[in-house]
Amino acid sequence: MSDALKHECGIALIRLLKPLDYYKDKYGTAFYGINKMYLMMEKQHNRGQDGAGFASIKLNVSPGERYISRVRSNAAQPIQDIFSQINNRINEEFNVHPEYKNDVAAQKKNIPYLGELLLGHVRYGTYGGNNVENVHPFLRQNNWMHRNLIIAGNFNMTNTSQLFENLIELGMHPKEKADTITVMEKIGHFLDDAVRKLYKKAKAAGMSKVEASPYIIENLNLAKILRKSSKDWDGGYVIAGMLGHGDSFVFRDPAGIRPAFYYKDNEVVVVASERPVIQTVFNVSFEDVKELDPGHALLLRKSGYLSVTKILEPLEKKSCSFERIYFSRGSDVEIYQERKELGRLLMPKVLEAINYDTENTIFSYIPNTAETSFYGMIEAAQDELNKQKNEAILKEKENLSLSRLYEIQDRKIRIEKIVIKDVKLRTFITEESSRDDLVAHIYDVTYGVIKPEDDLVIIDDSIVRGTTLKKSILKMLDRLHPKQIVVVSSAPQIRYPDCYGIDMARLEDLVAFQAALALQKENGNERIIEEIYHKCKAQEKLNDNEQINFVKELYAPFTDEDISNQIAELISNETIKTKVKVIFQSVKDLHKACPKNLGDWYFTGNYPTPGGNRVVNKAYINFFEGNPERAY
């Protein structure tokens, strides 16, 4: 993706089902779980670079022994940082007590982080800040083991303010308004309530306080706690949690917006945000890794018993299609094929743009996430070239010489590495003109391969703001003097904000929105822009279920091609001499390529939860009023 766009967060949960001695005997180390957690987090590094965190729980420890450990980092390389801290702490213990090296019981008792239940998180911040206090996992502490709660997740709630007010109505005093805090406190409230009720039952049955604890652990109903906690949640989420005594859960939203996958054998239960992470780290097949169903929770008891239980009634499944286009690792067998298909389906529009002249066209991509879609596009281009060769041979078959036959057969699709990402520059200079000059040098281009008669087709996986294209890439491609630059996006036009995890909160940042505004003004329809504002404003006090996405009216008069042509104008200013054309994927073909991930609200405005309509209307109100605040 040429535009800077924050990624999704990623979770990893591991529950070791055997005693730690088992892993020492079989794999040579009692730190098997920690080693696997490191790999799982690194394999999901693509999902988060603002911070990383790790927490562990030791099972069946004696009173007075530490059983919860947590480490978090917002360093430049946060995963490396937290595992360096863990490794240093382990080595300190071994240096002082070398006898621990072959004594697993002593290791478990005395070395932090070594436990049977592990939770990892990689973070890309959206709503919250980027200091270490905003990094997951979050910990809600208590002296009662079963009331300790650790939470980490990949989520955004659209109604954080409402959830915050609900906590206040319960008599609580939350320390922050961030959605992670509100979610944790809501679960914590119903956890406390369940523990109190069970304690009353234990007491009525004549149990002592010491006897009550195992009774509570045995009878805690995690599904009921999650059902009560999530009653008012509106958003996309996968939330993982651990209780101090050893129960754990992973809970997915009813529309399946955010992804979650799990695997179980007789040694381990594993959950991650991406399937290939589990496949690679545990060397298991595609079929062995299951997807957690929407509205369901994976519930894992301290005993090791695993169940998958419906918590909320599933909605129509609208899994995020951006996961397939960009966020998730392309090594997943389905995602790899889907991305190739996205490129292949664009080829008819590309052929029209180049007038079917494959001989005088160079194909390339903007590194590096669009590479797989590029392969699909090239395969389709090769199919077209083969068709052209066959037609040429048949047309000339009566007078076809051997040299002419060789000439036809030698024609190839021209592929070049045109755009090279030189360095990821930080905008450490805030003055506008200086920053723009720096941005212009993020990419470099390959000289000497393009002729004046050549079209240049370059594919990107998505165009969000168009800033990097405008300020850097197109300026540099223009220096190569092609006949035409065709910029191809394997994703459709991004027209609406996302409120479920991706950091796209402001409408005015989206180049498709800018294009629609420009077209309305060009047609003398400024009044429509104001009318939409008044319609959005009139809904502010309505319930989420009553809200309508009126921002759709901004785009309604225009075809996709109208918007695309206007985007081409916006990103190619007067300094660019080469003709620029922009081609976007259609929503229909997106669904054809990615049939299992039909979430498309950022393209269509069809939000899967009621809170989405409120967010998009609020984003429009903020735009119209010149308010820079986020809409959620």
C-alpha positions as a printed Julia matrix, in Angstrom:
632×3 Matrix{Float64}:
   0.0     0.0     0.0
   1.61    3.26   -1.09
  -0.48    5.34    1.34
   0.39    5.09    5.0
  -2.42    3.22    6.74
  -2.41    1.71   10.19
  -2.83   -2.02   10.35
  -4.96   -4.33   12.4
  -3.87   -5.56   15.81
  -3.04   -9.23   16.26
  -3.58  -11.66   19.12
  -1.94  -14.95   20.04
  -3.06  -17.29   22.83
  -1.37  -20.54   23.84
  -2.57  -23.03   26.43
  -0.17  -25.86   27.19
  -2.17  -29.0    27.97
   0.7   -31.02   29.45
   2.92  -30.39   32.49
   6.02  -28.31   31.73
   8.22  -31.41   32.31
   6.58  -32.95   29.23
   7.9   -30.16   26.95
  11.32  -30.33   28.59
  11.51  -34.07   27.86
  10.11  -33.9    24.32
  11.43  -30.56   23.03
  14.43  -30.01   25.28
  13.04  -26.96   27.09
  10.3   -26.01   29.51
  10.19  -22.66   27.66
   8.46  -24.29   24.69
   5.37  -22.08   25.11
   7.39  -18.85   25.33
   9.4   -19.8    22.23
   6.22  -20.53   20.27
   4.66  -17.26   21.46
   7.68  -15.33   20.2
   7.3   -16.94   16.77
   3.54  -16.31   16.66
   3.98  -12.64   17.51
   6.79  -12.16   14.99
   4.68  -13.89   12.32
   1.98  -11.29   13.04
   4.38   -8.33   13.11
   2.66   -7.16    9.92
  -0.4    -6.41   12.04
   1.14   -4.06   14.58
   4.22   -1.98   15.13
   3.15    0.6    17.73
   3.6    -1.82   20.59
   3.6    -5.4    21.8
   2.73   -7.15   25.02
   2.9   -10.56   26.65
   1.26  -12.03   29.74
   1.45  -15.47   31.31
  -0.33  -17.38   34.06
   1.12  -20.26   36.06
  -1.4   -22.92   37.06
  -1.74  -24.55   40.48
   0.74  -22.4    42.4
   0.86  -22.1    46.19
  -0.31  -18.94   47.98
   2.47  -16.38   48.15
   3.98  -17.44   44.81
   3.76  -15.11   41.85
   1.52  -16.57   39.16
   0.88  -13.64   36.76
   3.62  -11.98   34.72
   3.24   -9.23   32.16
   5.62   -7.2    30.0
   4.75   -4.49   27.44
   6.76   -2.29   25.13
   6.29    0.63   22.76
   9.94    0.57   21.64
  10.87    0.86   17.96
  11.06   -2.97   17.79
   8.55   -3.88   20.51
   8.43   -7.65   20.0
  12.21   -7.92   20.14
  12.21   -5.66   23.17
   9.77   -7.66   25.29
  11.39  -11.0    24.53
  14.82   -9.54   25.23
  13.48   -8.5    28.63
  12.06  -11.99   29.19
  15.3   -13.65   28.08
  17.43  -11.38   30.27
  15.26  -12.15   33.29
  15.53  -15.9    32.67
  19.31  -15.68   32.26
  19.62  -13.68   35.47
  17.96  -16.52   37.37
  20.12  -19.16   35.7
  23.29  -17.18   36.44
  22.41  -16.94   40.12
  20.9   -20.44   40.32
  22.52  -22.71   37.7
  20.84  -25.67   39.4
  17.51  -24.46   37.95
  18.55  -25.41   34.4
  17.49  -29.04   34.78
  14.86  -28.53   37.47
  11.56  -27.63   35.82
   9.71  -27.36   39.14
  12.24  -24.78   40.35
  12.0   -22.92   37.05
   8.23  -22.68   37.29
   8.33  -21.56   40.92
  11.08  -18.95   40.59
  11.25  -17.71   37.0
   8.61  -15.21   35.79
   6.86  -15.59   32.43
   7.13  -19.39   32.5
   3.53  -20.57   32.63
   0.99  -22.84   31.0
  -1.31  -20.07   29.75
   0.17  -17.34   27.53
  -1.32  -14.3    25.79
   0.47  -12.11   23.25
  -0.57   -8.97   21.4
   0.83   -6.78   18.63
  -0.73   -3.35   18.41
  -1.47   -0.63   15.93
  -3.14    2.15   17.86
  -6.29    3.84   16.56
  -8.35    5.47   19.29
  -5.8     5.44   22.13
  -2.36    6.99   22.35
   0.92    5.24   21.78
   2.46    5.31   25.24
   3.15    2.0    26.94
   0.04    2.31   29.13
  -2.09    1.89   26.0
  -0.38   -1.35   25.0
  -2.21   -4.65   25.55
  -2.59   -6.92   27.48
  -4.5    -4.93   30.1
  -4.59   -6.26   33.65
  -7.37   -5.89   36.22
  -5.88   -7.04   39.5
  -7.48   -8.55   42.58
  -6.35  -10.61   45.58
  -8.92  -13.26   44.7
  -7.21  -15.36   42.05
 -10.34  -15.87   39.94
 -11.1   -12.14   39.85
  -7.82  -11.24   38.15
  -8.6   -10.45   34.53
  -6.17  -10.0    31.62
  -7.54   -8.69   28.29
  -6.06   -8.19   24.82
  -7.84   -7.81   21.53
  -8.17   -6.68   17.96
 -11.17   -4.39   18.04
 -12.83   -1.01   17.89
 -16.19   -0.24   19.46
 -18.35    2.37   17.74
 -20.21    3.21   20.97
 -17.38    3.68   23.47
 -19.05    6.76   24.97
 -22.27    4.83   25.62
 -20.32    1.94   27.19
 -18.43    4.43   29.36
 -21.71    5.93   30.58
 -23.03    2.44   31.32
 -20.07    1.83   33.63
 -20.76    5.09   35.47
 -24.39    4.03   35.9
 -23.1     0.86   37.53
 -21.34    3.05   40.09
 -17.85    2.56   38.64
 -15.15    5.17   38.07
 -13.24    4.08   34.91
  -9.73    5.53   34.64
 -10.02    6.07   30.86
 -12.64    6.32   28.14
 -10.77    4.08   25.69
 -12.73    1.08   24.43
 -10.24   -1.44   25.84
 -10.79   -0.1    29.36
 -14.57   -0.01   29.0
 -14.66   -3.58   27.66
 -12.38   -4.87   30.4
 -14.32   -3.13   33.15
 -17.63   -4.42   31.8
 -16.36   -8.01   31.79
 -14.76   -7.4    35.18
 -18.05   -6.12   36.64
 -19.96   -9.27   35.65
 -17.05  -11.46   36.7
 -17.14   -9.86   40.16
 -20.91  -10.3    40.25
 -20.66  -14.0    39.33
 -17.96  -14.59   41.96
 -20.07  -12.9    44.66
 -23.11  -15.03   43.84
 -21.08  -18.24   43.86
 -19.45  -17.28   47.14
 -22.9   -16.78   48.69
 -23.91  -20.26   47.5
 -20.7   -21.76   48.88
 -21.22  -20.05   52.21
 -24.85  -21.21   52.38
 -23.62  -24.75   51.77
 -21.37  -24.47   54.8
 -18.05  -24.08   52.97
 -15.2   -22.12   54.51
 -13.6   -19.24   52.57
 -10.71  -21.51   51.65
 -13.11  -24.2    50.41
 -15.14  -21.61   48.47
 -12.34  -20.75   46.03
 -12.15  -24.12   44.23
 -15.96  -24.23   44.21
 -16.07  -20.84   42.49
 -13.43  -21.87   39.96
 -15.33  -25.07   39.16
 -18.68  -23.32   38.69
 -17.8   -20.01   37.0
 -19.91  -19.65   33.86
 -17.7   -17.75   31.4
 -20.3   -17.88   28.65
 -22.87  -16.17   30.87
 -20.36  -13.5    31.93
 -19.51  -12.73   28.29
 -23.18  -12.73   27.29
 -24.05  -10.13   29.91
 -20.91   -8.06   29.25
 -21.36   -7.85   25.47
 -25.06   -7.06   25.43
 -24.51   -3.44   24.3
 -21.27   -3.8    22.34
 -21.32   -2.41   18.8
 -18.16   -2.93   16.82
 -15.79   -5.39   15.24
 -13.83   -7.43   17.73
 -11.85  -10.47   18.68
 -11.22  -10.26   22.41
  -8.99  -12.68   24.3
  -9.0   -12.93   28.07
  -7.42  -14.93   30.89
  -8.57  -15.3    34.49
  -5.98  -15.59   37.24
  -6.84  -19.19   38.11
  -6.4   -20.41   34.51
  -9.69  -20.15   32.6
  -9.42  -18.29   29.29
 -11.55  -17.25   26.32
 -11.47  -15.76   22.82
 -14.69  -14.06   21.7
 -15.55  -12.94   18.14
 -18.11  -10.3    17.11
 -21.49  -11.44   15.69
 -20.76  -10.2    12.15
 -17.33  -11.87   12.08
 -15.7    -8.55   11.18
 -12.37   -9.31   12.83
 -10.64  -12.67   12.21
  -9.77  -15.49   14.62
  -8.46  -19.03   14.05
  -7.66  -21.87   16.43
  -5.99  -25.27   16.6
  -6.01  -28.04   19.21
  -4.1   -31.28   19.69
  -3.19  -33.25   22.78
  -0.34  -30.88   23.67
  -1.64  -27.4    23.01
  -4.55  -25.1    22.2
  -3.6   -22.13   20.04
  -5.53  -19.07   18.82
  -4.26  -16.38   16.42
  -5.55  -13.63   14.17
  -4.24  -15.41   11.08
  -4.38  -19.03    9.96
  -0.89  -19.36    8.39
   0.7   -18.17   11.65
  -0.59  -21.32   13.36
   0.21  -23.49   10.34
   3.81  -22.33   10.21
   4.65  -22.17   13.91
   3.07  -25.54   14.76
   3.67  -27.25   11.4
   0.03  -28.22   10.84
  -2.12  -28.36    7.72
  -4.69  -25.85    6.48
  -7.52  -28.24    7.37
  -6.34  -28.58   10.99
  -6.83  -24.88   11.73
 -10.44  -23.87   12.36
 -12.08  -20.45   12.06
 -13.92  -19.24   15.16
 -17.55  -18.65   14.18
 -19.06  -15.14   14.5
 -20.82  -14.47   17.8
 -19.07  -17.46   19.38
 -16.44  -17.78   22.07
 -13.73  -20.36   22.45
 -13.9   -21.21   26.16
 -10.96  -22.97   27.74
 -11.3   -24.15   31.32
  -8.44  -24.48   33.77
  -8.83  -28.25   33.39
  -7.94  -27.96   29.69
 -11.51  -28.64   28.53
 -12.26  -26.73   25.33
 -15.69  -25.71   24.07
 -16.95  -23.31   21.41
 -20.16  -21.65   22.57
 -22.59  -19.18   20.99
 -22.58  -15.97   23.04
 -24.49  -13.59   20.75
 -26.8   -14.4    17.86
 -24.68  -14.26   14.68
 -25.52  -11.56   12.14
 -24.99  -11.77    8.4
 -21.29  -12.55    8.11
 -19.36   -9.47    6.97
 -15.73  -10.37    7.52
 -13.37   -7.53    6.66
 -12.3    -7.75    3.0
  -9.28   -5.54    3.72
  -7.88   -8.55    5.58
  -7.71  -10.34    2.23
  -6.6    -7.36    0.15
  -3.85   -6.14    2.43
  -3.64   -6.82    6.19
  -3.25  -10.57    6.52
  -0.13  -12.41    5.45
  -0.33  -13.5     1.83
   1.1   -16.94    2.65
  -2.38  -18.23    3.47
  -3.37  -20.48    0.57
  -6.82  -18.87    0.18
  -5.57  -15.29    0.52
  -2.78  -15.88   -2.01
  -5.26  -17.13   -4.61
  -7.74  -14.36   -3.8
  -5.14  -11.64   -4.29
  -4.11  -13.13   -7.61
  -7.76  -13.19   -8.63
  -8.12   -9.52   -7.7
  -5.34   -8.71  -10.16
  -6.72  -10.99  -12.86
 -10.21   -9.47  -12.68
  -8.82   -5.98  -13.32
  -7.31   -6.96  -16.66
 -10.33   -6.2   -18.91
 -10.34   -2.57  -17.73
  -6.56   -2.36  -18.13
  -6.74   -3.69  -21.7
  -9.29   -1.04  -22.58
  -7.07    1.66  -21.08
  -4.04    0.58  -23.16
  -6.15   -0.1   -26.26
  -5.09   -3.77  -26.12
  -1.53   -2.77  -27.05
   0.36   -5.26  -24.86
   3.44   -4.9   -27.05
   3.95   -1.27  -26.03
   3.02   -1.61  -22.37
   5.2    -2.15  -19.31
   3.6    -3.72  -16.24
   4.85   -3.1   -12.71
   3.66   -2.72   -9.11
   4.16   -0.45   -6.16
   6.11   -2.5    -3.6
   5.51   -4.73   -1.94
   2.06   -5.74   -0.79
   0.57   -5.51   -4.31
   2.98   -8.11   -5.66
   0.57  -11.05   -5.5
  -2.21   -9.11   -7.28
   0.42   -8.16   -9.86
   1.06  -11.85  -10.58
  -2.65  -12.36  -11.21
  -2.78   -9.36  -13.52
   0.25  -10.62  -15.47
  -1.28  -14.08  -15.88
  -4.36  -12.43  -17.38
  -2.14  -10.24  -19.57
  -0.33  -13.37  -20.78
  -3.68  -14.95  -21.67
  -4.5   -11.87  -23.74
  -1.11  -11.94  -25.45
  -1.52  -15.64  -26.3
  -4.89  -14.81  -27.81
  -3.31  -12.02  -29.89
  -0.55  -14.38  -31.06
  -3.05  -17.03  -32.13
  -5.13  -14.47  -34.01
  -2.01  -13.11  -35.78
  -0.91  -16.59  -36.79
  -4.36  -17.53  -38.11
  -4.65  -14.24  -39.97
  -1.33  -14.7   -41.76
  -1.3   -18.5   -42.04
  -1.4   -18.53  -45.86
   1.73  -16.38  -46.22
   3.39  -16.98  -42.83
   7.16  -17.32  -43.07
   9.21  -19.07  -40.42
  10.91  -15.82  -39.42
   7.51  -14.13  -39.04
   6.25  -17.04  -36.94
   9.26  -16.7   -34.64
   8.68  -12.95  -34.45
   5.06  -13.47  -33.33
   5.97  -16.19  -30.85
   8.79  -14.13  -29.33
   6.44  -11.39  -28.16
   6.38  -11.26  -24.37
   4.62   -9.35  -21.63
   7.04   -6.65  -20.53
   7.56   -6.7   -16.77
   9.9    -4.31  -14.97
  10.64   -3.27  -11.4
   9.91    0.41  -11.91
   9.14    1.7    -8.41
  11.57    1.01   -5.56
  10.94    2.0    -1.97
  14.15    3.66   -0.89
  13.57    4.39    2.79
  10.68    4.85    5.19
  11.11    8.47    6.09
   9.73    9.84    9.33
   7.99   13.21    9.17
  10.29   14.71   11.77
   9.99   18.11   10.08
   6.51   19.5    10.66
   6.69   22.53    8.36
   4.52   21.63    5.36
   6.77   22.4     2.38
   9.79   20.72    3.95
   7.79   17.6     4.78
   6.43   17.38    1.23
   9.95   17.51   -0.15
  10.96   14.6     2.08
   7.91   12.54    1.11
   8.79   13.0    -2.55
  11.94   10.94   -2.01
  10.46    7.92   -0.24
  10.37    6.1    -3.59
  12.84    5.89   -6.45
  12.31    4.73  -10.03
  14.22    2.66  -12.56
  15.46    4.68  -15.51
  16.14    3.62  -19.09
  13.53    0.88  -19.67
  10.52    2.93  -20.79
  10.21    4.26  -24.34
   8.09    7.31  -25.29
   5.53    5.08  -27.04
   5.03    2.89  -23.95
   2.08    2.84  -21.6
   3.06    2.18  -17.99
   0.6     0.1   -15.93
   1.36    0.06  -12.22
  -0.78   -1.77   -9.64
  -1.26   -0.84   -5.98
  -3.39   -2.85   -3.54
  -5.46    0.18   -2.54
  -5.6     3.95   -2.83
  -6.8     5.57    0.37
  -5.67    9.19    0.48
  -3.67    9.32   -2.74
  -1.06   11.44   -0.96
   1.99    9.32   -1.77
   0.89    8.92   -5.38
   0.45   12.68   -5.75
   3.51   13.87   -3.84
   5.99   11.18   -4.72
   5.27    8.29   -7.07
   3.56   10.07   -9.99
   6.14   12.84   -9.99
   8.9    10.28  -10.3
   7.13    8.17  -12.93
   6.52   11.32  -14.96
  10.3    11.72  -15.3
  10.37    8.48  -17.29
   8.16   10.11  -19.99
   5.79    7.22  -20.81
   2.88    7.82  -23.17
   0.4     7.16  -20.33
   0.49    6.13  -16.67
  -2.3     3.74  -15.67
  -2.59    3.38  -11.9
  -4.55    0.27  -10.94
  -6.01   -0.42   -7.48
  -6.83   -4.03   -6.59
  -9.34   -2.61   -4.07
 -12.46   -0.57   -4.92
 -12.72    3.15   -4.14
 -12.55    3.76   -0.39
 -15.45    6.15    0.16
 -16.38    5.83    3.84
 -14.55    5.69    7.18
 -13.89    2.43    8.95
 -14.88    2.24   12.6
 -14.0    -1.36   13.39
 -10.21   -1.28   13.6
  -8.59    0.38   10.57
  -7.55    3.97   11.24
  -9.72    5.7     8.62
 -11.77    8.07   10.75
 -11.89   11.31    8.71
 -13.91   11.49    5.5
 -11.99   14.45    4.14
  -8.77   12.39    4.12
 -10.21    9.96    1.57
  -9.4    10.85   -2.03
 -12.68    9.32   -3.29
 -14.6    11.66   -0.96
 -12.54   14.62   -2.21
 -13.37   13.59   -5.78
 -17.12   13.41   -5.09
 -17.02   16.86   -3.46
 -15.15   18.28   -6.43
 -17.68   16.82   -8.89
 -20.65   18.18   -6.93
 -19.09   21.65   -6.92
 -18.14   21.38  -10.57
 -21.78   20.64  -11.39
 -22.97   23.59   -9.3
 -24.49   21.38   -6.6
 -22.96   22.89   -3.45
 -26.45   22.84   -1.92
 -26.39   19.0    -1.91
 -23.26   19.1     0.26
 -25.11   21.27    2.78
 -28.35   19.26    2.55
 -26.5    16.08    3.5
 -25.06   17.89    6.51
 -28.52   18.91    7.74
 -29.84   15.37    7.25
 -26.93   13.96    9.26
 -27.36   16.64   11.92
 -31.07   15.84   12.3
 -30.18   12.26   13.25
 -27.71   13.05   16.01
 -30.12   12.27   18.83
 -31.68    9.21   17.22
 -30.83    5.69   18.35
 -28.22    3.9    16.26
 -30.87    1.53   14.87
 -32.78    4.49   13.42
 -29.85    6.14   11.63
 -29.43    6.19    7.86
 -26.15    6.68    6.02
 -26.92    9.93    4.18
 -23.32   10.31    2.98
 -24.19    7.87    0.2
 -26.11   10.75   -1.43
 -22.83   12.54   -2.13
 -21.77    9.74   -4.5
 -25.2     8.82   -5.89
 -25.19   11.01   -9.06
 -21.84    9.68  -10.29
 -20.61    6.45  -11.86
 -17.54    4.68  -10.54
 -15.7     5.88  -13.63
 -16.7     9.51  -12.95
 -15.12    9.25   -9.5
 -12.04    7.46  -10.85
 -11.45   10.12  -13.52
 -11.78   12.87  -10.91
  -9.3    11.07   -8.64
  -6.87   10.96  -11.57
  -7.16   14.74  -11.82
  -6.68   15.25   -8.09
  -3.52   13.16   -7.84
  -1.9    14.46  -11.03
  -1.34   18.16  -10.61
  -0.16   20.65  -13.24
   3.51   19.64  -12.85
   2.81   16.15  -14.24
   2.94   16.18  -18.04
   2.03   12.52  -18.67
  -1.62   11.53  -19.0
  -2.75    9.67  -15.87
  -5.63    7.19  -15.7
  -6.85    5.48  -12.52
  -8.64    2.12  -12.5
 -10.32    0.65   -9.42
 -11.6    -2.82   -8.68
 -15.38   -3.11   -8.76
 -17.19   -4.2    -5.59
 -18.81   -7.01   -7.61
 -15.42   -8.4    -8.62
 -14.07   -7.94   -5.09
 -16.82  -10.24   -3.83
 -16.13  -12.66   -6.66
 -12.45  -12.83   -5.68
 -13.03  -12.92   -1.91
 -16.35  -14.76   -1.45
 -15.83  -15.54    2.24
 -15.03  -11.96    3.29
 -17.94   -9.81    2.18
 -17.4    -6.87    4.54
 -17.29   -3.86    2.22
 -18.57   -0.89    4.24
 -15.55    1.32    3.45
 -16.41    0.87   -0.25
 -20.23    0.8    -0.18
 -21.28    2.46    3.09
 -23.22   -0.68    4.04
 -22.15   -0.98    7.67
 -22.72   -4.35    9.37
 -23.66   -2.83   12.74
 -25.99    0.09   13.56
 -23.14    2.11   15.06
 -21.49    2.34   11.64
 -24.19    4.65   10.27
 -23.86    6.93   13.29
 -20.09    7.08   12.81
 -20.22    7.95    9.1
 -22.82   10.67    9.7
 -20.75   12.07   12.55
 -17.67   12.04   10.32
 -19.6    14.1     7.74
 -20.78   16.56   10.39
 -17.18   16.96   11.59
 -16.03   17.56    8.0
 -18.71   20.15    7.28
 -18.13   22.01   10.56
 -14.34   21.93   10.16
 -14.01   19.85   13.31
 -10.78   17.78   13.24
 -11.97   15.32   15.89
 -12.43   11.63   15.19
 -15.96   10.36   14.63
 -15.46    7.47   17.06
